[in-house]
């Protein structure tokens, strides 16, 4: 019996290493999302229509309404479309982060999420791969929109665009991790639209995406000004704004990194079979 075991070819095959196992899982999870995205070219077009509409309409209609004073990181007066660009890049990251959250809710309703979490890997790895997939799609769309904005007259230096790429990745991963947390608490697809509106619109409008924060102070809305400063979306937008001008915004990087870690930890805890939605589903 011992000699048969030693000569058995299957017994001589070593089990896959942890790294190989993780790479296989990452290819399955991330590859599925990217493949699904590439099969839907209209999804990229629809993702760009929203910021392009804001870019064209607001930049034209509000060019002389929203005056942009000389504030950091700018050293001179700028066109309104130049100011809007980081905010619209943030819009893409924000909406795509919520879109990836919708995908998680759908997978959970179809039973795919429960099946995925039964894989012989810690759920943190699996959720991390989901986060990587959502971040990759967001960055792809942001890079495409940055190129379109350049064609529409926004002068962005190539070096500054390359420096802004890590800032765009930070914004994308922050918004995607927030989408992970949202997917924990939204149980049904029917409730997702309301939850998205409750999250997206306050975060977007109470920020520096479309107007500088001193506008809130000028209007006497000091509480809105404080809310905007505490808004992680504001910090993500400002990080990209500084990066597109060749500067670093330390506060934004700190908020982005710490916020991503906090949101991801909450998502991992929410998907814990002993604590989160899986336990509640099992009990129901």
C-alpha positions in Angstrom: 0.0 0.0 0.0 2.8 2.4 0.9 4.6 1.7 -2.4 1.4 2.2 -4.3 1.0 5.6 -2.7 4.5 6.7 -3.5 4.1 5.7 -7.2 0.7 7.3 -7.5 1.0 10.4 -9.8 -1.8 12.2 -8.1 -0.1 11.7 -4.7 3.1 13.3 -6.0 1.3 16.5 -7.1 1.9 19.2 -4.6 -1.1 21.3 -3.5 -1.2 24.8 -4.9 0.5 27.4 -2.8 -1.5 30.2 -1.1 -0.2 32.7 -3.7 -1.3 30.6 -6.6 -4.7 30.1 -4.9 -5.1 33.9 -4.4 -4.1 34.6 -7.9 -6.7 32.1 -9.2 -9.4 33.6 -7.0 -8.5 37.2 -8.1 -8.6 36.2 -11.7 -12.0 34.7 -11.3 -13.5 37.6 -9.3 -11.9 40.5 -11.1 -11.9 38.9 -14.5 -15.7 38.3 -14.2 -16.4 41.9 -13.5 -14.1 43.2 -16.3 -15.4 40.7 -18.8 -19.0 41.7 -17.9 -18.0 45.3 -18.4 -16.4 44.7 -21.7 -19.4 42.9 -23.0 -21.5 46.0 -22.3 -19.9 48.9 -24.2 -23.0 50.9 -23.6 -22.1 50.9 -19.9 -18.9 52.9 -20.6 -20.9 55.3 -22.8 -23.6 55.8 -20.2 -21.0 56.3 -17.4 -19.4 59.1 -19.4 -22.7 60.8 -20.5 -23.5 62.0 -17.0 -20.2 63.9 -16.3 -20.0 65.1 -19.9 -23.5 66.6 -19.6 -22.5 68.4 -16.5 -19.2 69.4 -18.0 -20.7 70.9 -21.2 -23.9 72.5 -19.7 -22.5 73.7 -16.4 -19.2 74.9 -17.8 -21.2 76.9 -20.4 -24.2 78.1 -18.4 -22.5 78.9 -15.2 -19.1 80.1 -16.4 -19.9 83.7 -15.3 -22.1 82.7 -12.3 -19.7 80.8 -10.2 -16.7 82.9 -9.8 -13.6 81.0 -8.7 -11.2 83.0 -6.7 -7.5 82.4 -6.4 -7.5 79.5 -3.9 -5.0 76.6 -3.5 -3.8 74.9 -5.5 -4.5 77.5 -8.2 -2.1 80.5 -8.5 -4.3 82.5 -10.8 -7.9 82.8 -12.0 -9.0 79.7 -13.9 -11.9 78.7 -16.1 -14.8 77.1 -14.4 -14.4 73.9 -16.5 -10.9 73.5 -15.1 -12.3 73.8 -11.6 -15.0 71.2 -12.4 -12.8 68.6 -13.8 -11.7 67.0 -10.5 -15.2 67.0 -9.2 -16.5 65.2 -12.3 -13.8 62.7 -12.0 -15.0 62.2 -8.4 -18.5 61.8 -9.7 -17.4 58.9 -11.9 -15.8 57.2 -8.9 -18.8 57.9 -6.7 -21.4 56.6 -9.1 -19.3 53.6 -10.2 -18.7 52.7 -6.5 -22.4 52.6 -6.0 -22.8 50.6 -9.2 -20.4 48.0 -7.9 -22.5 47.9 -4.7 -25.5 47.2 -6.8 -23.7 44.3 -8.4 -23.0 42.9 -5.0 -26.7 43.2 -4.0 -27.7 41.4 -7.2 -25.2 38.6 -6.6 -26.5 38.2 -3.1 -30.1 38.0 -4.2 -29.1 35.4 -6.8 -27.2 33.4 -4.2 -23.8 34.0 -5.9 -22.4 36.0 -3.0 -23.2 33.2 -0.5 -21.5 30.7 -2.8 -18.5 33.0 -3.2 -18.1 33.4 0.5 -18.0 29.6 1.0 -14.8 29.4 -1.0 -11.7 28.2 1.0 -10.4 31.7 1.4 -11.0 34.3 4.1 -13.8 36.7 3.2 -11.4 39.6 3.4 -9.5 38.4 0.4 -12.7 37.8 -1.6 -14.1 41.3 -0.7 -10.7 42.7 -1.5 -10.9 41.2 -5.0 -14.4 42.7 -5.4 -12.9 46.0 -4.3 -10.1 45.7 -6.8 -12.6 45.0 -9.6 -14.7 48.0 -8.8 -11.6 50.2 -8.5 -10.2 49.1 -11.8 -13.4 49.9 -13.7 -13.7 53.3 -12.0 -10.1 54.2 -12.9 -10.6 53.1 -16.5 -13.6 55.4 -16.9 -11.9 58.3 -15.1 -8.8 58.0 -17.5 -11.1 58.0 -20.5 -13.0 61.1 -19.2 -9.8 62.9 -18.5 -8.8 62.3 -22.2 -12.2 63.6 -23.3 -11.9 66.7 -21.2 -8.5 67.4 -22.7 -10.1 67.2 -26.2 -12.8 69.6 -25.0 -10.2 72.3 -24.1 -9.0 71.5 -20.6 -5.3 71.9 -20.7 -3.8 69.1 -18.5 -0.1 68.6 -18.5 0.9 65.0 -19.2 3.2 64.9 -16.2 0.4 66.2 -13.9 -2.0 63.6 -15.4 0.4 60.9 -14.5 0.9 62.3 -11.0 -2.9 62.4 -10.7 -3.3 58.7 -11.5 -2.5 57.6 -7.9 -5.0 60.2 -6.6 -7.7 58.8 -9.0 -7.0 55.3 -7.7 -7.3 56.6 -4.1 -10.7 58.2 -4.9 -11.9 55.1 -6.7 -10.9 52.7 -4.0 -12.4 55.0 -1.3 -15.8 55.2 -3.1 -15.7 51.4 -3.9 -15.1 50.5 -0.3 -18.0 52.7 0.7 -20.1 50.8 -1.8 -19.1 47.6 -0.1 -20.4 48.9 3.2 -23.7 50.0 1.5 -24.2 46.6 0.0 -24.2 45.1 3.5 -27.2 47.0 4.6 -29.2 47.2 1.4 -31.0 43.8 1.4 -33.1 44.1 -1.8 -32.7 45.6 -5.2 -35.9 47.5 -4.9 -34.5 49.5 -2.0 -31.2 50.2 -3.7 -32.2 53.3 -5.8 -33.4 55.1 -2.7 -30.3 54.2 -0.8 -28.1 55.4 -3.7 -29.9 58.8 -3.8 -29.6 59.1 0.0 -25.8 58.6 -0.3 -24.8 60.0 -3.6 -26.5 63.4 -3.9 -25.7 64.7 -0.4 -22.1 63.6 -0.8 -21.8 65.2 -4.2 -23.5 68.5 -3.7 -22.2 69.1 -0.1 -18.6 69.1 -1.4 -16.2 71.1 -3.4 -17.0 69.3 -6.7 -18.9 72.1 -8.3 -18.1 75.1 -6.2 -15.4 76.2 -3.8 -16.2 75.7 -0.1 -15.9 79.5 0.6 -19.2 79.8 -1.2 -20.9 78.1 1.8 -19.3 80.6 4.1 -20.2 83.5 1.9 -23.8 82.4 1.9 -23.8 82.1 5.7 -24.3 78.3 5.6 -21.5 77.5 8.1 -23.0 74.2 9.0 -22.9 73.1 5.3 -19.3 74.3 5.2 -18.4 72.0 8.2 -20.3 69.1 6.7 -18.4 69.6 3.4 -15.1 69.5 5.2 -16.1 66.3 6.9 -17.3 64.7 3.7 -14.7 62.1 2.5 -15.8 62.8 -1.1 -14.6 66.4 -0.7 -11.2 65.2 0.4 -11.0 62.8 -2.6 -11.9 65.6 -5.0 -9.3 68.0 -3.5 -6.6 65.3 -3.6 -7.2 65.0 -7.4 -7.4 68.7 -7.7 -4.0 69.3 -6.2 -2.5 66.3 -8.1 -3.7 67.7 -11.4 -1.8 70.8 -10.6 1.4 68.9 -9.6 0.9 69.2 -5.9 0.2 66.9 -3.0 -2.7 67.3 -0.6 -1.7 65.4 2.6 -5.1 65.7 4.3 -6.8 64.1 1.4 -4.4 61.2 1.3 -4.8 60.6 5.0 -8.6 60.7 4.8 -8.5 58.5 1.7 -6.3 55.8 3.2 -7.9 55.8 6.6 -11.4 55.9 5.2 -10.8 53.0 2.9 -9.4 50.9 5.7 -12.4 51.8 7.9 -15.0 51.1 5.2 -13.3 47.9 4.3 -13.2 46.7 7.9 -16.9 47.5 8.3 -17.7 45.5 5.1 -15.7 42.5 6.2 -17.5 42.5 9.6 -20.9 42.9 7.8 -20.2 39.9 5.7 -19.2 37.8 8.7 -21.5 34.7 8.8 -21.7 35.0 12.6 -22.6 38.8 12.6 -23.7 40.2 9.4 -26.4 39.6 6.8 -25.6 35.9 6.3 -26.5 35.2 9.9 -29.7 37.2 9.5 -30.6 35.4 6.3 -29.9 32.0 7.9 -32.1 32.9 10.8 -35.0 34.0 8.6 
